């Protein structure tokens, strides 16, 4: 085997493993999220949307990607698979990106609006946002060739612009979120021990919202690490005809797909209610077996 063949074999093995992990972990996460009544409905809907897009990456995108690397590039089916893979990757990865952006906004509003949150962020509005996310993802994944002609580069540039825009927007949201939380903490210290029952409930609610915001921040950091290499390569392709080495492509793609396995681990590990539901569910399945 040549060095390139070894890299391709390693890429196939890694993507096969992470594909299986993404499918199993996201199935567990979806069931656990649905069975956790204590989660706020808006947060639950947004996390379910992210889990579904991550599940589709493991169930559809990665198997296509592995099949693509097992087929000779001269075969007619290669072109078809390459196009389907490009469309599905753009569709589901964009849905995950926009989902994490939406859930970050939701956590900011939960802390910033506080008592008015439930009045403004309703279940119906969140469902409308989720539908918009999937529609926009479908529009951005319109069929295009892999020859990187002018039209392809324009579409790619738009996707890169949206990706970088979302990553910057989430960073700004968390800076503002930090300032709001700092203000709330100062208010709590100012109250000292002269708290009535209503103040105590408000403080407890703020602490709960803070924990969920921290979980989404971990999702954002993972997204940043996994998406940036692929985004910079896409930017390079959109601006010039220079293609990076195959190893760079393989690494950036593997990192991009790895995100779909890490997301369910984060909110099943860091969100206590979801973690307990998932553990009880797996324990019951073990006893039944």
C-alpha positions as semicolon CSV with decimal commas, in nm:
position;residue;x (nm);y (nm);z (nm)
1;X;0,000;0,000;0,000
2;X;0,110;0,355;-0,077
3;X;0,100;0,637;0,177
4;X;-0,216;0,779;0,018
5;X;-0,388;0,438;0,028
6;X;-0,298;0,399;0,396
7;X;-0,452;0,738;0,470
8;X;-0,771;0,646;0,284
9;X;-0,797;0,313;0,469
10;X;-0,751;0,495;0,800
11;X;-1,016;0,751;0,700
12;X;-1,260;0,472;0,608
13;X;-1,199;0,292;0,939
14;X;-1,236;0,609;1,145
15;X;-1,552;0,724;0,968
16;X;-1,705;0,377;0,996
17;X;-1,647;0,382;1,372
18;X;-1,770;0,739;1,429
19;X;-2,070;0,673;1,201
20;X;-2,179;0,385;1,425
21;X;-2,114;0,596;1,736
22;X;-2,314;0,890;1,597
23;X;-2,612;0,668;1,516
24;X;-2,623;0,487;1,851
25;X;-2,550;0,792;2,069
26;X;-2,801;1,015;1,893
27;X;-3,074;0,750;1,908
28;X;-3,018;0,726;2,284
29;X;-3,009;1,107;2,311
30;X;-3,333;1,152;2,113
31;X;-3,521;0,899;2,326
32;X;-3,375;1,044;2,649
33;X;-3,464;1,400;2,550
34;X;-3,821;1,298;2,468
35;X;-3,855;1,117;2,802
36;X;-3,719;1,405;3,014
37;X;-4,023;1,609;3,122
38;X;-3,825;1,857;3,330
39;X;-3,656;2,013;3,024
40;X;-3,818;2,335;2,896
41;X;-4,009;2,267;2,573
42;X;-3,818;2,521;2,359
43;X;-3,482;2,379;2,469
44;X;-3,604;2,023;2,413
45;X;-3,728;2,098;2,058
46;X;-3,400;2,266;1,960
47;X;-3,184;1,986;2,105
48;X;-3,401;1,726;1,929
49;X;-3,347;1,910;1,599
50;X;-2,969;1,901;1,653
51;X;-2,983;1,532;1,746
52;X;-3,183;1,446;1,433
53;X;-2,935;1,626;1,205
54;X;-2,642;1,458;1,384
55;X;-2,817;1,120;1,353
56;X;-2,857;1,174;0,978
57;X;-2,485;1,254;0,948
58;X;-2,401;0,915;1,102
59;X;-2,680;0,728;0,925
60;X;-2,652;0,874;0,573
61;X;-2,360;1,113;0,521
62;X;-2,075;0,905;0,663
63;X;-2,175;0,574;0,495
64;X;-2,193;0,766;0,165
65;X;-1,853;0,917;0,236
66;X;-1,703;0,573;0,309
67;X;-1,862;0,426;-0,007
68;X;-1,719;0,714;-0,209
69;X;-1,365;0,630;-0,100
70;X;-1,410;0,262;-0,184
71;X;-1,509;0,331;-0,545
72;X;-1,268;0,406;-0,827
73;X;-1,296;0,769;-0,940
74;X;-1,331;0,664;-1,305
75;X;-1,658;0,478;-1,252
76;X;-1,981;0,664;-1,350
77;X;-2,138;0,596;-1,009
78;X;-1,855;0,793;-0,844
79;X;-1,981;1,125;-0,983
80;X;-2,336;1,057;-0,865
81;X;-2,223;0,950;-0,518
82;X;-1,992;1,254;-0,491
83;X;-2,281;1,489;-0,570
84;X;-2,520;1,318;-0,328
85;X;-2,251;1,323;-0,060
86;X;-2,190;1,697;-0,112
87;X;-2,563;1,773;-0,091
88;X;-2,627;1,560;0,218
89;X;-2,315;1,687;0,400
90;X;-2,411;2,050;0,340
91;X;-2,775;1,985;0,435
92;X;-2,727;1,807;0,766
93;X;-2,412;1,985;0,886
94;X;-2,575;2,323;0,816
95;X;-2,883;2,211;1,012
96;X;-2,658;2,125;1,308
97;X;-2,475;2,459;1,285
98;X;-2,795;2,665;1,268
99;X;-2,949;2,451;1,545
100;X;-2,664;2,528;1,784
101;X;-2,688;2,896;1,690
102;X;-3,063;2,890;1,766
103;X;-3,024;2,711;2,099
104;X;-2,754;2,963;2,202
105;X;-2,998;3,247;2,131
106;X;-3,264;3,058;2,330
107;X;-3,038;3,028;2,636
108;X;-2,950;3,397;2,615
109;X;-3,317;3,493;2,602
110;X;-3,396;3,258;2,891
111;X;-3,152;3,446;3,116
112;X;-3,198;3,795;2,971
113;X;-3,580;3,796;2,960
114;X;-3,613;3,589;3,277
115;X;-3,982;3,604;3,378
116;X;-4,095;3,716;3,031
117;X;-3,917;3,424;2,861
118;X;-4,214;3,185;2,859
119;X;-4,440;3,457;2,725
120;X;-4,212;3,547;2,432
121;X;-4,038;3,217;2,350
122;X;-4,338;2,990;2,291
123;X;-4,339;2,631;2,170
124;X;-4,505;2,732;1,841
125;X;-4,241;2,997;1,767
126;X;-3,957;2,757;1,838
127;X;-4,110;2,495;1,606
128;X;-4,133;2,766;1,337
129;X;-3,762;2,844;1,391
130;X;-3,671;2,474;1,359
131;X;-3,870;2,443;1,035
132;X;-3,694;2,755;0,902
133;X;-3,357;2,602;0,991
134;X;-3,428;2,286;0,790
135;X;-3,570;2,481;0,495
136;X;-3,266;2,712;0,483
137;X;-3,034;2,410;0,507
138;X;-3,215;2,250;0,213
139;X;-3,184;2,569;0,007
140;X;-2,809;2,596;0,077
141;X;-2,753;2,233;-0,025
142;X;-2,882;2,283;-0,380
143;X;-2,714;2,043;-0,626
144;X;-2,380;2,164;-0,752
145;X;-2,083;2,005;-0,927
146;X;-1,744;1,930;-0,772
147;X;-1,555;2,120;-1,045
148;X;-1,566;2,448;-0,850
149;X;-1,683;2,664;-1,138
150;X;-1,801;3,023;-1,078
151;X;-2,156;2,928;-0,969
152;X;-2,021;2,659;-0,735
153;X;-1,779;2,904;-0,578
154;X;-2,055;3,159;-0,518
155;X;-2,270;2,897;-0,338
156;X;-1,965;2,780;-0,142
157;X;-1,882;3,139;-0,046
158;X;-2,238;3,192;0,081
159;X;-2,215;2,876;0,295
160;X;-1,876;2,986;0,434
161;X;-2,015;3,333;0,509
162;X;-2,314;3,186;0,695
163;X;-2,092;2,942;0,887
164;X;-1,845;3,208;0,998
165;X;-2,133;3,448;1,069
166;X;-2,299;3,191;1,297
167;X;-1,974;3,114;1,480
168;X;-1,906;3,485;1,541
169;X;-2,270;3,549;1,639
170;X;-2,262;3,268;1,898
171;X;-1,939;3,409;2,042
172;X;-2,101;3,754;2,078
173;X;-2,411;3,596;2,235
174;X;-2,196;3,427;2,501
175;X;-2,008;3,748;2,580
176;X;-2,344;3,919;2,639
177;X;-2,465;3,616;2,833
178;X;-2,162;3,639;3,059
179;X;-2,233;4,007;3,127
180;X;-2,599;3,936;3,209
181;X;-2,503;3,653;3,446
182;X;-2,241;3,874;3,611
183;X;-2,508;4,139;3,667
184;X;-2,745;3,881;3,818
185;X;-2,472;3,753;4,052
186;X;-2,402;4,109;4,170
187;X;-2,773;4,153;4,241
188;X;-2,778;3,832;4,447
189;X;-2,478;3,950;4,653
190;X;-2,650;4,286;4,706
191;X;-2,957;4,109;4,848
192;X;-2,745;3,915;5,101
193;X;-2,978;3,707;5,316
194;X;-3,285;3,931;5,294
195;X;-3,462;3,710;5,047
196;X;-3,830;3,639;5,026
197;X;-3,964;3,321;4,864
198;X;-4,006;3,488;4,524
199;X;-3,643;3,604;4,521
200;X;-3,526;3,255;4,618
201;X;-3,721;3,099;4,329
202;X;-3,579;3,358;4,087
203;X;-3,223;3,285;4,201
204;X;-3,276;2,909;4,170
205;X;-3,419;2,955;3,820
206;X;-3,121;3,170;3,715
207;X;-2,880;2,902;3,842
208;X;-3,065;2,637;3,640
209;X;-3,057;2,852;3,326
210;X;-2,685;2,913;3,381
211;X;-2,617;2,538;3,387
212;X;-2,802;2,482;3,060
213;X;-2,617;2,778;2,902
214;X;-2,284;2,618;3,002
215;X;-2,389;2,294;2,827
216;X;-2,467;2,481;2,505
217;X;-2,132;2,662;2,537
218;X;-1,959;2,321;2,533
219;X;-2,155;2,237;2,218
220;X;-2,031;2,562;2,064
221;X;-1,665;2,492;2,150
222;X;-1,693;2,144;1,997
223;X;-1,859;2,292;1,688
224;X;-1,581;2,552;1,659
225;X;-1,304;2,291;1,672
226;X;-1,477;2,048;1,434
227;X;-1,611;2,295;1,176
228;X;-1,331;2,554;1,140
229;X;-1,079;2,340;0,943
230;X;-1,344;2,239;0,688
231;X;-1,471;2,598;0,669
232;X;-1,124;2,735;0,593
233;X;-1,076;2,475;0,319
234;X;-1,414;2,571;0,172
235;X;-1,308;2,936;0,185
236;X;-0,987;2,852;0,000
237;X;-1,181;2,666;-0,268
238;X;-1,431;2,949;-0,302
239;X;-1,159;3,213;-0,349
240;X;-0,911;3,022;-0,564
241;X;-0,862;2,706;-0,766
242;X;-0,589;2,577;-0,535
243;X;-0,686;2,246;-0,376
244;X;-0,528;2,143;-0,043
245;X;-0,350;1,804;-0,018
246;X;-0,573;1,496;0,012
247;X;-0,460;1,440;0,372
248;X;-0,594;1,783;0,470
249;X;-0,928;1,698;0,310
250;X;-0,947;1,365;0,492
251;X;-0,858;1,520;0,828
252;X;-1,104;1,811;0,799
253;X;-1,388;1,581;0,686
254;X;-1,322;1,335;0,971
255;X;-1,325;1,623;1,221
256;X;-1,646;1,766;1,072
257;X;-1,826;1,431;1,104
258;X;-1,684;1,365;1,452
259;X;-1,894;1,656;1,582
260;X;-2,209;1,446;1,534
261;X;-2,078;1,187;1,780
262;X;-1,965;1,442;2,038
263;X;-2,286;1,649;2,058
264;X;-2,504;1,378;2,221
265;X;-2,221;1,290;2,460
266;X;-2,206;1,651;2,578
267;X;-2,571;1,700;2,669
268;X;-2,612;1,346;2,802
269;X;-2,305;1,398;3,020
270;X;-2,354;1,759;3,130
271;X;-2,737;1,776;3,162
272;X;-2,822;1,580;3,475
273;X;-3,188;1,517;3,388
274;X;-3,103;1,380;3,042
275;X;-2,814;1,174;3,182
276;X;-3,034;1,007;3,443
277;X;-3,306;0,935;3,188
278;X;-3,053;0,782;2,947
279;X;-2,894;0,570;3,221
280;X;-3,234;0,441;3,340
281;X;-3,332;0,364;2,982
282;X;-3,010;0,170;2,912
283;X;-3,037;-0,009;3,247
284;X;-3,392;-0,125;3,166
285;X;-3,281;-0,243;2,822
286;X;-3,000;-0,443;2,985
287;X;-3,239;-0,611;3,229
288;X;-3,481;-0,699;2,948
289;X;-3,199;-0,858;2,750
